[in-house]
Amino acid sequence: MTMARIAIVGVGAIGGVLAGLLETAARHDLTLCTRRPLPVLQVDTPEGQVHVRATNLLTPERATSVDWVLVATKTYDAAGARLWLKHLCGPTTRIAVIQNGVEHREHFAPEFDVLPVIIDVPCERRPDGSILQRSSALLRVESSAEGAAFARLFANTLANVDITTDFVSAAWHKLCINAAGVVSALTLKPAGVLADPALGQLAVDLIAECVAVARAEGATLPDDTGARILANYRAGSPDSINSLLADRIAGRPIEIDARNGVIVQRGERHGIPTPLNRMAVALMKGMA
Ligand SMILES: NC(=O)c1ccc[n+]([C@@H]2O[C@H](COP(=O)([O-])OP(=O)(O)OC[C@H]3O[C@@H](n4cnc5c(N)ncnc54)[C@H](OP(=O)(O)O)[C@@H]3O)[C@@H](O)[C@H]2O)c1
């Protein structure tokens, strides 16, 4: 497998995990594009500690074209990421956007054609800048030439890359999980809060709205999606803190538009009412 020149734009929790994985492939030329200096990057993975060796760039103007750009900013930072893309992209550069939500392409079109990527990996950036990856990473991409090329970047790493012929359903299923996460963010309590019967039912009802909109968008999701997701939340760690809650606690901007907000917006497009998600968005924005 030949070496690729890869730039990661946004090296927080997810960008850090991706850098750690690509470092273990030991054949890529990595550039980390950040807003603040990142002299060292240490990723603590379930398999041990990884020290990433990479060039660190702080200003887009200093960037030159690469083979791949992996964008791992929050969804609301797409404008800043686009500035990097202008300098990192040449005629053959491929771009992957690794974010939650279902608007990967919309956030970068028409200027840039991007490969949407969904990632499942619980991780966080510690105050000292190191990254804690709590379990193995699963990346999902669509079945296409770009999807296959993206998967090859991670060959011989511990990442699982799932190439799916139904990416739409995969992305909306992840959004269903995220839709329920707003209950934690609203109550300021970790995932264990969903053990409460009334809040558990609220999660299922939020997901039911998401499933209805997802189906109108072309996704195939079973009727028991909400019940299954709630069961998974209840079987998981009660102390788990989702990123919406973490951002609210830290006083950072929140990704509510890309999570519950897009359910409301797409619901309007299809004439599907989404009153619970609408209320969640209004409350989260009102408290921000
Ligand atoms: N964390 C998780 O467990 C998880 C799991 C699955 C999916 N996701 C999704 O993955 C995406 C990334 O989340 P995250 O948790 O990794 O967020 P994060 O920890 O906040 O990292 C985002 C990074 O982007 C950087 N950034 C923003 N604008 C930039 C710019 N113009 N130039 C360079 N860097 C810039 C931020 O820089 P600063 O450090 O300067 O703020 C930050 O380091 C989100 O869509 C999230 O929902 C997260």
The ligand as a Tripos MOL2 file, in Angstrom:
@<TRIPOS>MOLECULE
LIG
   48    52     1     0     0
SMALL
NO_CHARGES

@<TRIPOS>ATOM
      1 N1        -16.3950   13.0550   20.2240 N.am      1 LIG1
      2 C1        -17.0880   11.9720   19.9060 C.2       1 LIG1
      3 O1        -17.1400   11.0110   20.6940 O.2       1 LIG1
      4 C2        -17.7890   11.8760   18.5690 C.ar      1 LIG1
      5 C3        -18.2640   10.6240   18.1690 C.ar      1 LIG1
      6 C4        -18.8630   10.4960   16.9210 C.ar      1 LIG1
      7 C5        -19.0030   11.6150   16.1000 C.ar      1 LIG1
      8 N2        -18.5590   12.8300   16.5200 N.ar      1 LIG1
      9 C6        -18.7260   13.9680   15.5960 C.3       1 LIG1
     10 O2        -17.4530   14.2610   15.0180 O.3       1 LIG1
     11 C7        -17.3520   15.6700   14.7130 C.3       1 LIG1
     12 C8        -16.1260   16.2350   15.4360 C.3       1 LIG1
     13 O3        -16.3910   16.1550   16.8420 O.3       1 LIG1
     14 P1        -15.2570   16.2410   17.9620 P.3       1 LIG1
     15 O4        -15.8480   15.6350   19.1780 O.co2     1 LIG1
     16 O5        -13.9790   15.7170   17.4570 O.co2     1 LIG1
     17 O6        -15.1500   17.8280   18.1500 O.3       1 LIG1
     18 P2        -14.0130   18.6470   18.8990 P.3       1 LIG1
     19 O7        -13.3300   17.7790   19.9120 O.co2     1 LIG1
     20 O8        -14.6310   19.9290   19.3340 O.co2     1 LIG1
     21 O9        -12.9460   18.9230   17.7490 O.3       1 LIG1
     22 C9        -13.1950   19.7920   16.7000 C.3       1 LIG1
     23 C10       -11.8720   20.4830   16.4020 C.3       1 LIG1
     24 O10       -12.0200   21.2920   15.2550 O.3       1 LIG1
     25 C11       -11.1710   22.4000   15.4420 C.3       1 LIG1
     26 N3        -11.4880   23.4730   14.5080 N.ar      1 LIG1
     27 C12       -12.6360   24.1820   14.3880 C.ar      1 LIG1
     28 N4        -12.5120   25.1040   13.4160 N.ar      1 LIG1
     29 C13       -11.2690   24.9650   12.9200 C.ar      1 LIG1
     30 C14       -10.5350   25.6440   11.9100 C.ar      1 LIG1
     31 N5        -11.0730   26.6450   11.2020 N.pl3     1 LIG1
     32 N6         -9.2730   25.2560   11.6620 N.ar      1 LIG1
     33 C15        -8.7020   24.2590   12.3630 C.ar      1 LIG1
     34 N7         -9.3310   23.5790   13.3490 N.ar      1 LIG1
     35 C16       -10.6020   23.9390   13.6160 C.ar      1 LIG1
     36 C17       -11.3760   22.7750   16.8850 C.3       1 LIG1
     37 O11       -10.3390   23.6060   17.2700 O.3       1 LIG1
     38 P3        -10.1900   24.2680   18.7360 P.3       1 LIG1
     39 O12        -9.4830   23.2010   19.5420 O.co2     1 LIG1
     40 O13        -9.3570   25.4570   18.4800 O.co2     1 LIG1
     41 O14       -11.5900   24.5490   19.2240 O.co2     1 LIG1
     42 C18       -11.3710   21.3940   17.5260 C.3       1 LIG1
     43 O15       -10.0670   21.0070   17.8880 O.3       1 LIG1
     44 C19       -18.6700   16.2710   15.1810 C.3       1 LIG1
     45 O16       -19.5690   16.3450   14.1000 O.3       1 LIG1
     46 C20       -19.1780   15.2620   16.2260 C.3       1 LIG1
     47 O17       -20.5750   15.2970   16.3820 O.3       1 LIG1
     48 C21       -17.9340   12.9890   17.7340 C.ar      1 LIG1
@<TRIPOS>BOND
     1     1     2 1
     2     2     3 2
     3     2     4 1
     4     4     5 ar
     5     4    48 ar
     6     5     6 ar
     7     6     7 ar
     8     7     8 ar
     9     8     9 1
    10     8    48 ar
    11     9    10 1
    12     9    46 1
    13    10    11 1
    14    11    12 1
    15    11    44 1
    16    12    13 1
    17    13    14 1
    18    14    15 2
    19    14    16 1
    20    14    17 1
    21    17    18 1
    22    18    19 2
    23    18    20 1
    24    18    21 1
    25    21    22 1
    26    22    23 1
    27    23    24 1
    28    23    42 1
    29    24    25 1
    30    25    26 1
    31    25    36 1
    32    26    27 ar
    33    26    35 ar
    34    27    28 ar
    35    28    29 ar
    36    29    30 ar
    37    29    35 ar
    38    30    31 1
    39    30    32 ar
    40    32    33 ar
    41    33    34 ar
    42    34    35 ar
    43    36    37 1
    44    36    42 1
    45    37    38 1
    46    38    39 2
    47    38    40 1
    48    38    41 1
    49    42    43 1
    50    44    45 1
    51    44    46 1
    52    46    47 1
@<TRIPOS>SUBSTRUCTURE
     1 LIG1         1 GROUP 0 **** ****
